[in-house]
């Protein structure tokens, strides 16, 4: 199985997620964001881009990532990474963040699962992906939204149409909140998402 390689932006929350238990074991290698444009991605099974990366640094690696995807690579982009600067066909709509929606009477996050049969939901629930939203995407035609905001757009989608590779993009920023000890759902999200990612690579022989 090819490795999961994470991008480290060098902040405290990146280091907490990538270098400490319980999640450090899921990352086979780590590339500092400043070095990404010069990195060799040839044998990478998945490039895992952690939350809140510098858009400028990611843009420096845009051509490198495009070549990786053209060769069938797999990119996971966590939230707040200025996706449009380095990924194709991004239609992103930022919204006001309501941090305290759950205090409202009859609180409803507005999130829905679009395909309960997707393998991801064998590992995590909608509750594990529910904290707040920074915005939404209109996925490319042919891409599959896995979690959406009612009457708006997607907060997590899978794109197998824009490139010969595979892209998962989400507005969710679990690495930031897990590393900041803020919002337990984010830790639960990583507890499901990372084992799912490992299983996907194993099953696909990547």
Secondary structure as GFF3:
##gff-version 3
##sequence-region A 1 206
A	DSSP	beta_strand	3	8	.	.	.	ID=ss1
A	DSSP	alpha_helix	12	19	.	.	.	ID=ss2
A	DSSP	three_ten_helix	24	26	.	.	.	ID=ss3
A	DSSP	beta_strand	29	32	.	.	.	ID=ss4
A	DSSP	three_ten_helix	33	38	.	.	.	ID=ss5
A	DSSP	beta_strand	44	49	.	.	.	ID=ss6
A	DSSP	alpha_helix	55	60	.	.	.	ID=ss7
A	DSSP	alpha_helix	62	70	.	.	.	ID=ss8
A	DSSP	beta_strand	74	77	.	.	.	ID=ss9
A	DSSP	three_ten_helix	83	85	.	.	.	ID=ss10
A	DSSP	beta_strand	92	94	.	.	.	ID=ss11
A	DSSP	three_ten_helix	101	103	.	.	.	ID=ss12
A	DSSP	beta_strand	111	113	.	.	.	ID=ss13
A	DSSP	three_ten_helix	119	122	.	.	.	ID=ss14
A	DSSP	three_ten_helix	127	129	.	.	.	ID=ss15
A	DSSP	beta_strand	135	137	.	.	.	ID=ss16
A	DSSP	beta_strand	144	149	.	.	.	ID=ss17
A	DSSP	beta_strand	154	159	.	.	.	ID=ss18
A	DSSP	beta_strand	166	170	.	.	.	ID=ss19
A	DSSP	alpha_helix	174	179	.	.	.	ID=ss20
A	DSSP	alpha_helix	184	204	.	.	.	ID=ss21
###
